[in-house]
């Protein structure tokens, strides 16, 4: 009898993964709808050495007028990508340590975005730095927005990238059906703390946060 890890490896080998780039017309325009829609979709990072693919399992919405969002005080050179049409990358440096990735979520000129908080890595384990045999399929690889950015080698050069076009970073279709989608308050913010704008795949071990916010 094969071990579970062997069965998983058969499912997620590159030959078996069939991912199509999402068209912008498929992305719902309202920020909250987009944040929920993205659960179960894929995020693909193409590198010179190969491809890393992850299922999006946790997001947070920062809609127009949200005081916790980076677009709240209007457009600046730093947050310009949030004001692009939906489906562009907004990348910023957080806590002096991590590059975080967001997806712009409204029509051109309206600042809003969806923070990608966690991925379930399904392909490209050999390209992930520091992922040895024992940790290659560990759910913590991209659990949390900082780890997500590190694993996919996100940096400011990807800010403004069209995630629906040919490029090194893009959004793709599901590789298998998602499970139930849960909803909760957002994590680690000091404004608008009670708004239930966080979405996640229920029961997925790659979802971040305390147990009460992921089951």
Backbone torsions as a table, in degrees:
resi	resn	phi	psi	omega
1	UNK	NA	132.9	-179.5
2	UNK	-73.4	148.1	174.1
3	UNK	-72.3	153.8	178.2
4	UNK	-53.0	-38.5	-178.3
5	UNK	-63.8	-33.7	178.7
6	UNK	-69.0	-39.4	177.2
7	UNK	-63.1	-42.5	179.3
8	UNK	-61.7	-42.4	-177.8
9	UNK	-63.0	-31.2	177.3
10	UNK	-69.5	-36.2	-178.8
11	UNK	-69.2	-39.0	-169.8
12	UNK	-105.0	17.2	174.0
13	UNK	-64.3	148.4	-176.3
14	UNK	-52.7	-34.0	-178.6
15	UNK	-65.7	-26.8	-175.2
16	UNK	-91.4	-19.7	-179.2
17	UNK	-76.8	122.1	177.7
18	UNK	-119.7	100.1	-176.4
19	UNK	-120.6	127.2	176.2
20	UNK	-107.8	139.9	177.6
21	UNK	-63.8	133.7	177.8
22	UNK	-71.7	139.7	173.8
23	UNK	-85.6	149.7	-179.3
24	UNK	-59.4	-34.0	-179.3
25	UNK	-64.9	-18.0	178.7
26	UNK	-84.8	-15.4	-178.0
27	UNK	-83.6	120.7	175.6
28	UNK	-62.5	139.8	-174.3
29	UNK	-75.4	-45.0	-179.7
30	UNK	-60.8	137.8	-173.2
31	UNK	-58.2	-44.5	-178.4
32	UNK	-64.4	-39.4	178.4
33	UNK	-65.7	-39.7	178.8
34	UNK	-64.8	-41.8	-179.6
35	UNK	-59.7	-39.5	178.2
36	UNK	-74.6	-41.4	-179.3
37	UNK	-58.2	-36.9	-174.7
38	UNK	-71.6	-17.8	177.9
39	UNK	-64.1	124.3	-178.4
40	UNK	94.3	-17.5	175.2
41	UNK	-76.2	172.7	-177.0
42	UNK	-109.7	152.5	170.8
43	UNK	-118.6	125.8	-173.5
44	UNK	-116.9	130.3	177.5
45	UNK	-118.0	112.2	177.7
46	UNK	-93.9	122.1	-179.8
47	UNK	-116.6	161.3	177.3
48	UNK	-53.8	-33.0	-176.9
49	UNK	-88.4	-8.2	-178.4
50	UNK	149.7	-161.9	-172.0
51	UNK	-123.2	137.0	170.7
52	UNK	-111.8	128.7	-179.7
53	UNK	-124.3	135.1	177.3
54	UNK	-135.9	145.9	172.5
55	UNK	-82.2	132.3	176.9
56	UNK	-76.9	118.9	-176.0
57	UNK	-119.5	-1.7	179.5
58	UNK	-157.0	131.4	179.2
59	UNK	-138.8	162.8	170.9
60	UNK	-134.8	135.7	-179.0
61	UNK	-96.7	137.9	174.8
62	UNK	-128.6	82.9	-172.4
63	UNK	-74.0	172.1	178.3
64	UNK	-55.7	137.6	178.0
65	UNK	81.5	1.7	-179.2
66	UNK	-78.6	121.0	-177.6
67	UNK	-65.6	-17.7	178.7
68	UNK	-86.5	-8.5	-176.5
69	UNK	-88.2	153.9	-179.4
70	UNK	-71.7	-14.2	-179.6
71	UNK	-92.7	0.8	-171.0
72	UNK	-59.2	-38.2	-176.4
73	UNK	-94.1	9.8	176.2
74	UNK	103.6	176.9	-175.3
75	UNK	-75.4	135.2	176.5
76	UNK	-136.5	167.6	175.9
77	UNK	-57.5	-31.8	-177.8
78	UNK	-72.3	-39.9	-173.7
79	UNK	-105.1	16.3	-175.0
80	UNK	-52.1	-37.5	-176.0
81	UNK	-64.6	-24.1	177.0
82	UNK	-68.2	-17.6	-177.0
83	UNK	-99.1	2.5	174.2
84	UNK	-76.8	166.3	176.2
85	UNK	-59.5	157.6	-175.4
86	UNK	-54.5	146.0	176.1
87	UNK	97.2	18.6	175.7
88	UNK	-111.7	154.7	-179.7
89	UNK	-83.7	133.9	169.2
90	UNK	-116.9	116.2	-175.5
91	UNK	-117.3	131.3	176.7
92	UNK	-142.1	158.5	-178.4
93	UNK	-92.0	131.3	-175.1
94	UNK	-123.2	136.1	175.8
95	UNK	55.4	25.0	178.8
96	UNK	63.9	17.5	-173.7
97	UNK	-135.2	-35.4	-167.7
98	UNK	-127.8	144.7	168.4
99	UNK	-93.6	124.6	-179.3
100	UNK	-108.0	146.5	-175.2
101	UNK	-114.2	129.0	176.1
102	UNK	-124.7	160.0	174.9
103	UNK	-114.6	123.6	176.5
104	UNK	-62.1	147.5	-163.0
105	UNK	-133.1	0.2	-178.8
106	UNK	-126.6	-170.0	178.6
107	UNK	-79.6	164.7	-177.4
108	UNK	-51.4	129.6	177.5
109	UNK	97.0	-11.0	178.5
110	UNK	-109.0	119.8	-175.4
111	UNK	-84.8	118.0	177.8
112	UNK	-168.4	160.4	-179.1
113	UNK	-162.4	170.0	177.6
114	UNK	-121.7	119.6	176.2
115	UNK	-79.3	128.4	173.8
116	UNK	-87.9	113.0	-172.0
117	UNK	-95.6	-27.1	-176.7
118	UNK	-159.4	147.6	175.4
119	UNK	-125.4	149.6	164.8
120	UNK	-101.0	106.7	-177.7
121	UNK	-67.7	130.5	-178.5
122	UNK	-122.8	-8.3	-179.2
123	UNK	-159.7	148.2	176.9
124	UNK	90.3	23.7	-178.2
125	UNK	-58.4	-33.1	-178.5
126	UNK	-67.9	-14.8	-179.3
127	UNK	-95.8	-6.6	-175.8
128	UNK	-85.8	120.0	-176.7
129	UNK	-63.7	132.1	176.8
130	UNK	80.5	4.5	-179.6
131	UNK	-95.4	96.0	178.3
132	UNK	-82.0	-173.6	-176.7
133	UNK	-60.2	-37.9	-176.4
134	UNK	-74.7	-23.3	-175.3
135	UNK	-112.6	-0.7	-171.4
136	UNK	-58.0	-33.6	179.8
137	UNK	-112.3	21.8	-177.4
138	UNK	-69.8	136.2	-178.4
139	UNK	-64.8	-15.0	-178.8
140	UNK	-81.3	-5.8	-174.1
141	UNK	-52.7	-45.8	-179.8
142	UNK	-129.4	38.4	-179.7
143	UNK	-89.8	104.4	-174.8
144	UNK	107.5	148.2	-173.9
145	UNK	-64.9	-30.6	178.3
146	UNK	-69.2	-44.8	178.0
147	UNK	-65.5	-39.5	178.0
148	UNK	-55.8	-48.0	-179.8
149	UNK	-63.6	-38.7	-178.7
150	UNK	-69.3	-45.4	-178.1
151	UNK	-62.7	-40.4	-178.8
152	UNK	-88.4	3.4	178.7
153	UNK	55.2	50.1	177.2
154	UNK	-79.7	136.6	172.1
155	UNK	-152.3	-177.5	-172.4
156	UNK	-61.4	-21.8	179.5
157	UNK	-64.0	-20.0	179.3
158	UNK	-91.9	-4.2	178.4
159	UNK	-61.6	129.6	-179.2
160	UNK	87.5	-3.8	179.5
161	UNK	-59.7	133.9	175.4
162	UNK	-77.0	112.2	-175.6
163	UNK	-80.6	-0.1	176.5
164	UNK	-110.7	9.6	-176.7
165	UNK	-123.4	169.2	175.3
166	UNK	-59.5	133.2	-179.4
167	UNK	170.6	-177.8	-176.0
168	UNK	-78.6	-8.8	-178.7
169	UNK	-144.7	127.2	-177.2
170	UNK	-155.1	160.4	178.1
171	UNK	-94.2	137.0	-178.6
172	UNK	-128.9	173.7	179.8
173	UNK	-72.8	173.5	178.7
174	UNK	-68.5	147.5	172.2
175	UNK	-95.8	-20.8	168.9
176	UNK	-157.2	161.1	-175.6
177	UNK	-60.2	141.7	177.9
178	UNK	-79.4	161.2	174.2
179	UNK	-88.3	-168.8	-179.3
180	UNK	-59.9	146.8	179.4
181	UNK	-103.0	123.5	176.6
182	UNK	-95.8	167.5	-178.7
183	UNK	-140.7	143.3	179.4
184	UNK	-155.7	-179.0	170.7
185	UNK	-69.8	161.8	179.7
186	UNK	-78.9	166.8	-172.8
187	UNK	-113.4	137.3	169.8
188	UNK	72.3	28.6	177.7
189	UNK	-118.5	163.1	-178.1
190	UNK	-115.5	-6.3	177.7
191	UNK	-122.7	151.4	178.7
192	UNK	50.2	43.8	-170.6
193	UNK	-72.3	-17.9	-174.9
194	UNK	-97.6	3.6	-177.2
195	UNK	-81.5	128.0	-175.8
196	UNK	-82.1	70.5	-173.0
197	UNK	-110.9	16.7	177.2
198	UNK	-107.0	136.9	-178.5
199	UNK	-126.9	148.3	-177.3
200	UNK	-158.4	157.9	175.5
201	UNK	-82.7	117.3	-175.2
202	UNK	-61.6	130.2	175.3
203	UNK	83.2	-1.8	-180.0
204	UNK	-79.1	125.7	-175.6
205	UNK	-70.1	-10.7	178.2
206	UNK	-85.6	-5.9	177.5
207	UNK	-71.1	138.9	-177.7
208	UNK	-92.1	178.1	176.1
209	UNK	93.3	171.9	179.7
210	UNK	-66.1	156.5	-175.9
211	UNK	-54.6	-37.8	-177.8
212	UNK	-66.5	-17.3	-178.9
213	UNK	-105.8	14.6	179.5
214	UNK	-142.7	14.0	177.8
215	UNK	-123.4	NA	NA
